[in-house]
C-alpha cells in the first residue's frame, strides 16, 4: 500500500507540473500552440541507436548509461559495475552528433553517470544583406561572406540515480550546455553569438510487479530562458510518460528465457510542438541478437525507424553494438546511428 501511495503521489506531482510548465513556456496559456519557438533544439535529437529504432519510446525502457539521455532513473537498474556507451549520429544537412556516457555502480550509494555531447554543424557559409538599391545588379539581395567559424554545440552532464524501494528508481541530471552561432556585425562591432545554460532532467521508473510491466516518467531540459541580444527564448522542455512490457510473459511464458518481445509506448508533451505518441517493438533471441522497429508519431521529420543490436561477451566483458535507421519524410537524407557499449 505504501508503494502504491508513493507511485500515485509521483504521478500527481508530474501531471500537476506539466500544465504549469506549459503555461510558463507558452507565455500566454496552456491551450495555445507555440510551434518551433525554442532554442538549443539539438538537445531533442536522439543519440542512442536502440532508443531511436524504438521510435524514441525509451523512457520506461532505458537501463544503464544510455538512459542518461532519456530518463536518468534507468541508471540504477544497470547490472554491471561499470558501463560505457559511445555513439555517432549522422543527422540531416551534414550535422554530426558525437555522444558518450559512463555509468559507475556504487552499490548502496546508487549509480553516478557522466555524459558528453558535441554537435558539428558542418560547413556554414555566411551571408550579408544588401540594400534595396543594389537589387538591379544583384537580385538575390545578399552576398556570401565566407565560411562561418566557431559554430557548434555541446553538453556535459552529471547524473545520479538510486533505488528508492525494490520497485522504484529515481534519478536526475544536471548539464552544462552551450551553443555557438558564429559572428555577426552589430551596433557595437562584431559580436559572437554564444549562449550557455545549466539544464536539469528528472525521472522515475516503477516496476509494477505484474510480470515485466513497468512505467517511466521524465522531465527533460528544464531551465530558464536563454537571451540572444534582446530576445529571450525557452529551451525544448519535454515531459514524457511511457510503459513497456515483454509480451512473451503473456504469449508464451515457457519461452521467455530464449525469446523476448518488448513492446514500448510513450506519450510526450514538448513545449515547442503538439503532443506526440511514440511506439516501439523489439525482438531479442537468447539475449544475443535483437531486431527493432518503431514509429515517431506526429513528427514533421521523423516517422518509421528500424535497427538491430548484438551483445556478445568478450573476455568476460559484455559488448553491445547497435545500429538504427530513421526514414526522413521530407527532403533530407535518411538518418543513421551507430553505438558501441561495454559493461563489466
Residue frames relative to the residue before (quaternion, step in Angstrom):
aa qw qx qy qz dx dy dz
X 1.0000 0.0000 0.0000 0.0000 0.00 0.00 0.00
X 0.6327 0.5366 -0.3344 0.4470 3.58 1.00 -0.81
X 0.6551 0.5073 -0.3151 0.4628 3.59 0.96 -0.83
X 0.6420 0.5232 -0.3278 0.4547 3.56 0.97 -0.82
X 0.6461 0.5194 -0.3180 0.4601 3.58 0.98 -0.86
X 0.6450 0.5152 -0.3167 0.4671 3.58 0.98 -0.87
X 0.6634 0.5138 -0.3053 0.4502 3.57 0.91 -0.94
X 0.6598 0.4933 -0.3100 0.4745 3.58 0.91 -0.90
X 0.6342 0.5378 -0.3261 0.4497 3.56 1.02 -0.79
X 0.6519 0.5082 -0.3178 0.4646 3.58 0.97 -0.82
X 0.6310 0.5280 -0.3327 0.4608 3.58 0.98 -0.81
X 0.6603 0.5103 -0.3063 0.4580 3.57 0.94 -0.90
X 0.6403 0.5216 -0.3254 0.4606 3.59 0.98 -0.83
X 0.6891 0.4806 -0.2914 0.4574 3.58 0.83 -0.97
X 0.7077 0.4582 -0.2812 0.4583 3.58 0.81 -0.93
X 0.6193 0.5232 -0.3477 0.4709 3.59 1.17 -0.45
X 0.6682 0.5196 -0.3012 0.4392 3.57 1.01 -0.80
X 0.5993 0.6107 -0.3667 0.3652 3.59 1.03 -0.73
X 0.6871 0.4521 -0.3224 0.4686 3.67 0.73 -0.83
X 0.6173 0.5446 -0.3490 0.4477 3.58 1.05 -0.73
X 0.6666 0.4838 -0.2971 0.4830 3.57 0.91 -0.94
X 0.6493 0.5318 -0.3265 0.4346 3.58 0.92 -0.88
X 0.6615 0.5038 -0.3131 0.4588 3.56 0.97 -0.85
X 0.6573 0.5076 -0.3111 0.4621 3.57 0.97 -0.85
X 0.7442 0.4239 -0.2397 0.4572 3.56 0.83 -0.98
X 0.6582 0.4739 -0.3279 0.4845 3.60 1.11 -0.43
X 0.4673 -0.7354 0.4005 0.2837 3.56 1.28 -0.20
X 0.8125 0.2218 -0.1093 0.5280 3.61 0.90 -0.79
X 0.7925 -0.2214 0.1899 0.5356 3.59 0.63 -1.02
X 0.6496 -0.5503 0.3649 0.3769 3.52 -1.24 0.46
X 0.7051 0.5099 -0.2811 0.4047 3.57 0.94 -0.84
X 0.6032 0.5810 -0.3625 0.4089 3.60 1.19 -0.29
X 0.3528 -0.7149 0.5644 0.2144 3.54 -1.15 0.70
X 0.0758 -0.7803 0.6202 0.0273 3.55 -0.91 0.92
X 0.0529 -0.8595 0.5081 -0.0180 3.52 0.29 1.32
X 0.8691 0.0845 -0.0695 0.4824 3.55 -0.99 0.91
X 0.5232 0.6663 -0.3913 0.3595 3.60 1.12 0.54
X 0.5662 0.5682 -0.4082 0.4358 3.60 1.09 0.61
X 0.3300 -0.7251 0.5698 0.2017 3.53 -1.30 0.35
X 0.7739 0.3010 -0.2681 0.4884 3.55 -1.32 0.26
X 0.1762 0.8326 -0.5038 0.1478 3.56 0.98 0.88
X 0.4397 0.6688 -0.4742 0.3666 3.59 1.23 0.04
X 0.5811 0.5964 -0.3681 0.4135 3.59 1.21 -0.44
X 0.6553 0.5155 -0.3087 0.4578 3.60 1.22 -0.30
X 0.5669 0.6154 -0.3829 0.3915 3.58 1.21 -0.30
X 0.4048 -0.7283 0.5041 0.2272 3.57 -0.79 1.03
X 0.1123 -0.8132 0.5702 0.0310 3.57 -0.83 0.98
X 0.5978 0.5159 -0.3668 0.4919 3.61 1.28 0.26
X 0.4004 -0.7613 0.4455 0.2481 3.64 -0.32 1.17
X 0.6359 0.5218 -0.3539 0.4451 3.61 0.93 -0.74
X 0.6560 0.5079 -0.3076 0.4659 3.58 0.97 -0.85
X 0.6739 0.5049 -0.3042 0.4454 3.59 0.88 -0.90
X 0.6653 0.4951 -0.3136 0.4625 3.59 0.97 -0.78
X 0.6666 0.4507 -0.2945 0.5156 3.60 1.26 -0.32
X 0.5718 -0.6185 0.3742 0.3879 3.58 1.20 0.37
X 0.5639 -0.6183 0.3529 0.4186 3.58 1.27 0.51
X 0.4338 0.6496 -0.4929 0.3832 3.60 1.18 0.49
X 0.2814 0.8242 -0.4155 0.2626 3.51 0.67 1.22
X 0.4462 0.7245 -0.4480 0.2744 3.61 1.21 -0.20
X 0.7515 0.3561 -0.2016 0.5174 3.60 1.00 -0.79
X 0.6617 0.5439 -0.2829 0.4317 3.58 1.29 -0.26
X 0.6475 0.5910 -0.3277 0.3523 3.57 0.88 -0.96
X 0.0088 -0.7730 0.6330 -0.0422 3.53 -0.99 1.01
X 0.8077 0.2713 -0.1920 0.4869 3.57 -0.97 0.78
X 0.8504 -0.2171 0.1209 0.4638 3.54 -1.31 -0.40
X 0.6622 0.5347 -0.3174 0.4182 3.60 0.95 -0.80
X 0.6014 0.5871 -0.3632 0.4021 3.58 1.15 -0.50
X 0.4749 0.6845 -0.4399 0.3353 3.61 1.19 -0.34
X 0.7207 0.4647 -0.2507 0.4492 3.59 0.97 -0.85
X 0.7490 0.3430 -0.2118 0.5259 3.62 1.26 -0.12
X 0.7826 -0.1303 0.1444 0.5914 3.57 0.71 -1.10
X 0.3014 -0.8041 0.4793 0.1810 3.62 -0.14 1.23
X 0.5082 0.6425 -0.4333 0.3757 3.62 1.19 -0.20
X 0.6013 0.5844 -0.3495 0.4181 3.59 1.20 -0.46
X 0.4835 0.6722 -0.4369 0.3515 3.60 1.22 -0.27
X 0.6752 0.5345 -0.3015 0.4094 3.58 0.89 -0.95
X 0.6722 0.5205 -0.2942 0.4367 3.60 1.19 -0.43
X 0.4192 0.7120 -0.4755 0.3021 3.59 1.21 0.14
X 0.4684 -0.7152 0.4605 0.2387 3.57 -1.10 0.78
X 0.7532 0.4180 -0.2221 0.4567 3.57 0.88 -0.92
X 0.6505 -0.5012 0.4058 0.4013 3.51 -1.37 -0.12
X 0.7927 0.0748 0.0019 0.6049 3.57 1.02 -0.89
X 0.0071 -0.7887 0.6147 -0.0099 3.56 -1.02 0.79
X 0.0894 -0.7949 0.6002 -0.0017 3.55 -0.95 1.01
X 0.0430 -0.7881 0.6140 0.0021 3.58 -0.99 0.88
X 0.0258 -0.7682 0.6396 -0.0102 3.56 -0.98 0.94
X 0.0326 0.8273 -0.5578 0.0571 3.59 -0.79 0.96
X 0.1693 -0.7483 0.6354 0.0881 3.50 -1.35 0.53
X 0.0668 -0.7929 0.6057 0.0069 3.57 -0.90 0.98
X 0.2015 -0.7545 0.6158 0.1040 3.55 -0.76 1.10
X 0.1310 -0.8330 0.5371 0.0239 3.54 -0.02 1.36
X 0.7121 -0.4361 0.3209 0.4469 3.57 -1.29 -0.05
X 0.8408 0.2353 -0.1604 0.4605 3.56 -1.39 0.32
X 0.6381 -0.5722 0.3138 0.4086 3.59 1.02 0.87
X 0.4157 0.6729 -0.4952 0.3594 3.61 1.10 0.66
X 0.1237 -0.8095 0.5735 0.0232 3.56 -0.85 1.01
X 0.1646 -0.7675 0.6156 0.0704 3.54 -0.97 0.97
X 0.0701 -0.7591 0.6466 0.0270 3.55 -0.96 0.97
X 0.0209 0.8195 -0.5688 0.0668 3.58 -0.73 1.05
X 0.0192 -0.7840 0.6205 0.0074 3.51 -1.22 0.60
X 0.0258 -0.7905 0.6119 0.0000 3.56 -1.13 0.67
X 0.0960 -0.7791 0.6192 0.0211 3.54 -1.06 0.88
X 0.0778 -0.8006 0.5940 0.0086 3.58 -0.83 1.02
X 0.1195 -0.7899 0.6009 0.0258 3.57 -0.95 0.99
X 0.2650 -0.7757 0.5581 0.1290 3.57 -0.65 1.16
X 0.1268 -0.8159 0.5635 0.0255 3.57 -0.60 1.21
X 0.5301 -0.6561 0.3782 0.3815 3.57 1.24 0.56
X 0.8582 -0.0287 0.0315 0.5116 3.60 -0.74 -1.03
X 0.6208 0.5432 -0.3374 0.4535 3.58 1.24 -0.30
X 0.5898 -0.5797 0.3699 0.4235 3.59 1.24 -0.12
X 0.4971 -0.6265 0.5124 0.3128 3.55 -1.32 -0.34
X 0.1895 -0.7660 0.6084 0.0850 3.55 -0.97 0.96
X 0.0805 -0.8109 0.5791 0.0242 3.55 -0.99 0.84
X 0.1476 -0.7579 0.6300 0.0831 3.53 -1.22 0.63
X 0.0152 -0.8160 0.5774 -0.0217 3.59 -0.92 0.83
X 0.0703 -0.7696 0.6336 0.0365 3.51 -1.25 0.55
X 0.0212 -0.7804 0.6248 -0.0154 3.55 -1.09 0.79
X 0.0133 -0.7827 0.6223 -0.0034 3.57 -0.92 0.92
X 0.1779 -0.7820 0.5929 0.0724 3.54 -1.10 0.78
X 0.1327 -0.7640 0.6293 0.0517 3.55 -0.85 1.07
X 0.2462 -0.8112 0.5174 0.1167 3.59 -0.46 1.21
X 0.5187 -0.6562 0.4157 0.3571 3.58 1.23 0.09
X 0.7187 -0.4085 0.3287 0.4567 3.56 -1.29 -0.38
X 0.0346 -0.7884 0.6138 -0.0220 3.55 -0.80 1.08
X 0.2349 -0.7802 0.5700 0.1063 3.56 -0.75 1.11
X 0.3518 -0.7560 0.5188 0.1885 3.56 -0.76 1.07
X 0.1417 -0.7743 0.6110 0.0835 3.55 -1.25 0.51
X 0.1690 -0.7617 0.6161 0.1084 3.54 -1.30 0.38
X 0.4443 -0.7003 0.4939 0.2611 3.57 -0.88 0.96
X 0.2969 -0.7351 0.5857 0.1685 3.53 -1.20 0.68
X 0.5712 -0.5721 0.4513 0.3778 3.56 -1.20 0.37
X 0.6465 -0.5709 0.3525 0.3631 3.56 -1.17 0.59
X 0.6422 0.5476 -0.3392 0.4154 3.62 1.08 -0.56
X 0.6490 0.4992 -0.3235 0.4743 3.61 1.26 -0.08
X 0.4192 0.7378 -0.4555 0.2693 3.61 1.26 -0.03
X 0.6038 0.5789 -0.3681 0.4060 3.59 1.09 -0.61
X 0.7304 0.3784 -0.2263 0.5217 3.60 1.11 -0.66
X 0.7804 0.1261 -0.0813 0.6070 3.58 1.20 -0.44
X 0.1809 -0.8412 0.4991 0.1023 3.61 0.20 1.24
X 0.5437 0.6215 -0.4103 0.3870 3.61 1.16 -0.29
X 0.3653 -0.7638 0.4630 0.2621 3.56 1.13 -0.59
X 0.7671 0.2346 -0.1709 0.5721 3.59 1.24 0.19
X 0.2229 -0.7340 0.6162 0.1783 3.53 -1.36 0.20
X 0.4801 -0.6488 0.5054 0.3053 3.55 -1.19 0.52
X 0.2363 -0.8060 0.5352 0.0900 3.56 -0.91 0.96
X 0.6703 -0.4948 0.3022 0.4632 3.59 1.24 0.20
X 0.7230 -0.4337 0.3170 0.4344 3.53 -1.35 -0.02
X 0.3510 -0.7164 0.5662 0.2076 3.55 -1.06 0.84
X 0.2423 -0.7868 0.5567 0.1113 3.57 -0.77 1.08
X 0.8213 0.2775 -0.1948 0.4588 3.54 -1.38 0.24
X 0.4246 0.6574 -0.5004 0.3703 3.56 0.79 1.09
X 0.4180 0.6868 -0.5124 0.3018 3.59 -0.80 1.01
X 0.2385 -0.7528 0.5915 0.1630 3.53 -1.29 -0.18
X 0.0528 -0.7959 0.6031 0.0065 3.55 -1.24 0.49
X 0.0337 -0.7652 0.6412 0.0470 3.55 -1.36 0.28
X 0.0629 -0.7721 0.6323 0.0124 3.56 -0.92 0.99
X 0.0515 -0.8554 0.5144 -0.0311 3.56 -0.66 1.09
X 0.1641 -0.7332 0.6517 0.1042 3.51 -1.31 0.59
X 0.0630 -0.8238 0.5629 -0.0240 3.58 -0.68 1.14
X 0.0475 -0.7722 0.6324 0.0395 3.52 -1.30 0.48
X 0.0610 0.7894 -0.6058 0.0782 3.56 -1.01 0.89
X 0.0699 0.7925 -0.6049 0.0331 3.56 -1.17 0.56
X 0.5633 -0.5634 0.4813 0.3654 3.52 -1.36 0.28
X 0.2730 -0.7455 0.5874 0.1569 3.57 -0.93 0.96
X 0.7492 -0.0457 0.0225 0.6604 3.55 1.22 -0.65
X 0.7065 -0.4441 0.3028 0.4604 3.59 -1.20 -0.20
X 0.7394 0.3613 -0.2308 0.5191 3.61 1.27 0.01
X 0.7156 0.4285 -0.2376 0.4978 3.59 1.19 -0.42
X 0.0116 0.7371 -0.6745 -0.0404 3.51 -1.19 0.71
X 0.0932 -0.7699 0.6292 0.0514 3.54 -1.16 0.69
X 0.0415 0.8135 -0.5783 0.0441 3.54 -1.14 0.59
X 0.0890 -0.7896 0.6051 0.0499 3.51 -1.28 0.40
X 0.1639 -0.7712 0.6100 0.0788 3.54 -1.25 0.52
X 0.1247 -0.7380 0.6577 0.0854 3.54 -1.11 0.80
X 0.0387 -0.8191 0.5720 -0.0218 3.57 -0.74 1.08
X 0.2612 -0.7060 0.6353 0.1722 3.50 -1.16 0.73
X 0.0129 -0.8291 0.5561 -0.0554 3.57 -0.37 1.24
X 0.0134 -0.8053 0.5925 -0.0125 3.52 -1.18 0.58
X 0.1020 -0.7780 0.6180 0.0481 3.51 -1.25 0.49
X 0.1517 -0.7692 0.6160 0.0769 3.56 -0.96 0.93
X 0.1237 -0.8272 0.5477 0.0199 3.56 -0.69 1.11
X 0.6654 -0.5440 0.3018 0.4126 3.57 1.15 0.56
X 0.5434 -0.6131 0.4796 0.3144 3.53 -1.38 -0.20
X 0.0139 0.7763 -0.6302 -0.0009 3.51 -1.28 0.47
X 0.5358 -0.6136 0.4713 0.3380 3.55 -1.22 0.52
X 0.0558 -0.8078 0.5868 -0.0041 3.55 -0.80 1.05
X 0.7581 -0.3827 0.2711 0.4531 3.54 -1.31 -0.13
X 0.7686 0.3052 -0.1639 0.5378 3.58 1.14 -0.61
X 0.7483 -0.3442 0.1987 0.5311 3.56 1.12 0.66
X 0.7458 -0.3661 0.2904 0.4747 3.55 -1.26 -0.38
X 0.1214 -0.8004 0.5864 0.0285 3.56 -0.83 1.04
X 0.2962 -0.7206 0.6010 0.1783 3.54 -1.14 0.76
X 0.2414 -0.7986 0.5392 0.1152 3.56 -0.60 1.16
X 0.1771 0.7682 -0.5822 0.1990 3.52 0.03 1.39
X 0.0054 -0.7821 0.6230 0.0130 3.54 -1.20 0.52
X 0.0466 -0.7762 0.6285 0.0169 3.56 -1.06 0.81
X 0.0035 0.7968 -0.6025 0.0463 3.53 -1.17 0.58
X 0.3494 -0.6775 0.5992 0.2449 3.56 -1.29 0.53
X 0.0996 -0.8147 0.5706 -0.0277 3.55 -0.68 1.21
X 0.1917 -0.7989 0.5646 0.0785 3.57 -1.04 0.80
X 0.1166 -0.7423 0.6558 0.0729 3.52 -1.25 0.73
X 0.0593 -0.7793 0.6232 0.0273 3.57 -1.12 0.71
X 0.0936 0.8187 -0.5636 0.0579 3.57 -1.07 0.60
X 0.1425 -0.7523 0.6357 0.0984 3.53 -1.35 0.39
X 0.1272 -0.7443 0.6480 0.0991 3.53 -1.30 0.50
X 0.0829 -0.7957 0.5995 0.0237 3.55 -1.05 0.77
X 0.2169 -0.7461 0.6196 0.1113 3.57 -0.78 1.10
X 0.3564 -0.8046 0.4351 0.1903 3.56 -0.31 1.26
X 0.4569 -0.6665 0.4724 0.3519 3.59 1.09 -0.61
X 0.6056 0.5017 -0.3610 0.5012 3.58 1.29 -0.17
X 0.7854 -0.2439 0.0885 0.5620 3.52 -0.11 1.39
X 0.7574 -0.3481 0.2456 0.4948 3.65 -0.73 -0.97
X 0.3718 0.7539 -0.4764 0.2577 3.60 1.22 0.22
X 0.0636 0.8050 -0.5817 0.0975 3.58 -0.88 0.99
X 0.3027 -0.7295 0.5907 0.1653 3.53 -1.31 0.55
X 0.0273 -0.7705 0.6342 0.0578 3.53 -1.29 0.38
X 0.0341 -0.7814 0.6230 0.0142 3.56 -1.10 0.72
X 0.0485 0.8083 -0.5848 0.0482 3.57 -1.03 0.73
X 0.1687 -0.7105 0.6686 0.1401 3.50 -1.39 0.42
X 0.0781 -0.8268 0.5570 -0.0109 3.56 -0.63 1.16
X 0.8491 0.1849 -0.1557 0.4698 3.53 -1.22 0.72
X 0.2626 0.7536 -0.5478 0.2510 3.55 0.87 0.99
X 0.2775 0.7441 -0.5563 0.2447 3.58 -0.61 1.16
X 0.5651 -0.5488 0.4737 0.3938 3.52 -1.33 0.12
X 0.6819 -0.5089 0.3437 0.3973 3.56 -1.30 0.26
X 0.3495 -0.6878 0.5965 0.2212 3.52 -1.33 0.48
X 0.2168 -0.7925 0.5604 0.1044 3.57 -0.89 0.94
X 0.0835 -0.7543 0.6508 0.0201 3.55 -0.87 1.10
X 0.8023 -0.1305 0.0126 0.5823 3.55 -0.36 1.30
X 0.8179 -0.2143 0.1651 0.5078 3.63 -0.42 -1.16
X 0.6514 0.5125 -0.3077 0.4673 3.58 1.26 -0.01
X 0.1914 -0.7641 0.6082 0.0984 3.57 -0.91 0.99
X 0.0491 -0.8077 0.5866 -0.0324 3.55 -0.86 1.04
X 0.4320 -0.7070 0.5035 0.2449 3.55 -1.03 0.83
X 0.4788 -0.6190 0.5336 0.3207 3.54 -1.30 0.37
X 0.6046 -0.6013 0.3799 0.3584 3.62 -1.18 0.42
X 0.1122 -0.8112 0.5737 0.0160 3.55 0.26 1.31
X 0.0033 -0.8058 0.5907 -0.0422 3.59 -0.89 0.97
X 0.1576 -0.7433 0.6442 0.0875 3.52 -0.98 0.95
X 0.0102 -0.8103 0.5849 -0.0330 3.59 -0.87 0.95
X 0.0094 0.7601 -0.6497 0.0049 3.54 -1.13 0.76
X 0.0684 0.8236 -0.5551 0.0943 3.56 -0.80 0.99
X 0.1917 -0.7564 0.6130 0.1238 3.51 -1.35 0.29
X 0.0394 -0.8013 0.5970 -0.0072 3.55 -1.14 0.62
X 0.0376 0.7933 -0.6057 0.0482 3.54 -1.21 0.60
X 0.4228 -0.6482 0.5676 0.2809 3.55 -1.20 0.62
X 0.3275 -0.7971 0.4775 0.1713 3.57 -0.32 1.25
X 0.5285 0.6172 -0.4176 0.4066 3.61 1.22 -0.23
X 0.5313 0.6209 -0.4055 0.4096 3.60 1.20 -0.37
X 0.7287 0.3707 -0.2112 0.5357 3.55 1.21 -0.56
X 0.7089 0.4897 -0.2719 0.4287 3.57 0.85 -0.99
X 0.7920 -0.1339 0.1357 0.5800 3.58 0.88 -0.94
X 0.1693 -0.8412 0.5048 0.0944 3.61 0.31 1.21
X 0.6158 0.5742 -0.3529 0.4081 3.61 1.07 -0.64
X 0.7278 0.4078 -0.2310 0.5007 3.60 1.19 -0.49
X 0.4158 0.7574 -0.4389 0.2466 3.58 1.28 0.03
X 0.5855 0.5740 -0.3841 0.4246 3.61 1.16 -0.32
X 0.7452 0.3829 -0.2067 0.5053 3.57 1.04 -0.79
X 0.7952 0.2048 -0.0841 0.5644 3.57 1.06 -0.74
X 0.0322 -0.7687 0.6385 0.0214 3.54 -1.05 0.84
X 0.0848 -0.7803 0.6192 0.0221 3.54 -1.04 0.85
X 0.1034 -0.8394 0.5336 0.0056 3.54 0.08 1.35
X 0.0717 -0.7631 0.6415 0.0312 3.54 -0.98 0.94
X 0.0230 -0.8115 0.5824 -0.0418 3.57 -0.76 1.09
X 0.0543 -0.7773 0.6267 -0.0085 3.54 -1.00 0.94
X 0.0218 0.8168 -0.5745 0.0481 3.58 -0.90 0.90
X 0.1969 -0.7469 0.6281 0.0943 3.53 -1.09 0.89
X 0.0554 -0.8034 0.5928 0.0096 3.58 -0.86 0.97
X 0.1520 -0.7562 0.6325 0.0709 3.51 -1.20 0.74
X 0.0517 -0.8092 0.5852 0.0089 3.64 -0.15 1.24
X 0.4985 -0.6672 0.4639 0.3019 3.56 -1.17 0.49
X 0.7249 0.4109 -0.2421 0.4970 3.59 1.27 -0.18
X 0.7525 0.2216 -0.1759 0.5947 3.57 1.21 0.42
X 0.5878 -0.5464 0.4388 0.4042 3.54 -1.29 0.06
X 0.7110 -0.4798 0.3035 0.4149 3.58 -1.27 0.32
X 0.1868 -0.7865 0.5838 0.0755 3.53 -1.19 0.67
X 0.1714 -0.7512 0.6275 0.1121 3.54 -1.23 0.58
X 0.0984 -0.8122 0.5751 0.0046 3.56 -0.60 1.21
X 0.1346 -0.7926 0.5936 0.0362 3.56 -1.06 0.83
X 0.0425 0.8023 -0.5945 0.0334 3.56 -1.10 0.70
X 0.0576 -0.7785 0.6244 0.0284 3.55 -1.18 0.64
X 0.0473 -0.8057 0.5897 -0.0301 3.56 -0.99 0.88
X 0.1323 -0.7680 0.6227 0.0704 3.56 -0.90 0.99
X 0.0658 -0.8016 0.5941 -0.0071 3.56 -0.79 1.07
X 0.1702 -0.7836 0.5932 0.0714 3.55 -0.97 0.95
X 0.8648 -0.0626 -0.0039 0.4982 3.55 -0.80 1.15
X 0.5412 -0.6424 0.3828 0.3845 3.61 1.16 0.54
X 0.5851 0.5890 -0.3584 0.4268 3.57 1.23 0.51
X 0.8115 0.0993 -0.0118 0.5758 3.57 0.99 -0.81
X 0.0292 -0.8071 0.5893 -0.0223 3.58 -0.95 0.89
X 0.1199 -0.7389 0.6571 0.0888 3.53 -1.19 0.70
X 0.1206 -0.8262 0.5502 -0.0102 3.55 -0.98 0.92
X 0.0125 -0.7659 0.6422 0.0265 3.49 -1.34 0.41
X 0.0615 0.8145 -0.5737 0.0601 3.56 -1.09 0.63
X 0.2138 -0.7670 0.5920 0.1249 3.51 -1.32 0.26
X 0.2612 -0.7341 0.6105 0.1417 3.55 -0.98 0.98
X 0.2239 -0.8140 0.5244 0.1108 3.57 -0.35 1.22
X 0.8512 0.1359 -0.1107 0.4946 3.56 -1.25 0.61
X 0.4661 0.6555 -0.4458 0.3927 3.56 0.86 1.02
X 0.4518 -0.7179 0.4644 0.2547 3.58 -0.83 0.99
X 0.7688 0.3508 -0.1685 0.5074 3.57 1.11 -0.65
X 0.7829 0.3285 -0.1643 0.5021 3.56 0.70 -1.09
X 0.0438 -0.7842 0.6187 0.0163 3.53 -1.26 0.56
X 0.8320 -0.0187 0.0627 0.5509 3.55 -0.31 -1.27
X 0.0936 -0.7842 0.6134 0.0113 3.53 -1.14 0.82
X 0.0208 -0.7741 0.6324 0.0175 3.55 -1.24 0.49
X 0.1236 0.8021 -0.5785 0.0821 3.54 -1.22 0.39
X 0.1896 -0.7609 0.6057 0.1348 3.51 -1.34 0.01
X 0.0949 -0.7908 0.6013 0.0634 3.53 -1.29 0.27
X 0.1267 -0.7554 0.6368 0.0883 3.55 -1.19 0.61
X 0.1139 -0.8073 0.5787 0.0200 3.57 -1.00 0.87
X 0.0378 0.8170 -0.5730 0.0520 3.61 0.38 1.16
X 0.3424 -0.7003 0.5785 0.2400 3.55 -1.30 0.26
X 0.0424 -0.8077 0.5868 -0.0384 3.56 -0.66 1.15
X 0.8457 -0.0820 0.0051 0.5273 3.57 -0.68 1.17
X 0.7295 -0.4457 0.2348 0.4628 3.55 0.95 0.89
X 0.6487 0.4751 -0.3142 0.5047 3.57 1.30 0.07
X 0.3635 -0.7326 0.5378 0.2051 3.55 -0.91 0.94
X 0.1324 -0.7866 0.6021 0.0346 3.53 -0.80 1.09
X 0.1026 -0.7891 0.6046 0.0354 3.58 -0.94 0.90
X 0.0390 -0.7835 0.6197 -0.0239 3.56 -0.68 1.17
X 0.0170 0.8230 -0.5632 0.0715 3.57 -0.64 1.13
X 0.0722 -0.7718 0.6315 0.0189 3.51 -1.20 0.75
X 0.0195 -0.7901 0.6123 0.0218 3.56 -1.10 0.69
X 0.1820 -0.7508 0.6295 0.0830 3.51 -1.25 0.69
X 0.0690 -0.7957 0.6017 0.0072 3.57 -0.84 1.01
X 0.3193 -0.7522 0.5492 0.1750 3.54 -0.75 1.10
X 0.2658 -0.7578 0.5799 0.1368 3.56 -0.95 0.95
X 0.3636 -0.7868 0.4679 0.1725 3.56 -0.75 1.07
X 0.7100 0.4299 -0.2729 0.4864 3.62 1.17 -0.20
X 0.8280 -0.3104 0.2097 0.4173 3.57 -0.95 -0.87
X 0.5837 0.5964 -0.3753 0.4035 3.60 1.21 -0.02
X 0.5993 -0.5294 0.4471 0.4007 3.54 -1.35 0.17
X 0.5853 -0.5753 0.4365 0.3685 3.55 -1.21 0.50
X 0.4609 -0.7128 0.4822 0.2166 3.55 -1.23 0.60
X 0.1128 -0.7747 0.6205 0.0457 3.55 -1.03 0.90
X 0.0529 -0.7791 0.6246 0.0091 3.54 -1.02 0.88
X 0.0369 -0.7878 0.6147 -0.0122 3.55 -1.11 0.77
X 0.0423 0.7984 -0.5998 0.0318 3.56 -1.02 0.77
X 0.1222 -0.7414 0.6521 0.1009 3.51 -1.34 0.42
X 0.0538 -0.8133 0.5793 -0.0118 3.54 -0.94 0.92
X 0.1752 -0.7693 0.6086 0.0845 3.53 -1.23 0.59
X 0.0242 -0.7887 0.6141 -0.0137 3.55 -1.02 0.85
X 0.1814 0.7839 -0.5752 0.1476 3.56 -0.84 0.97
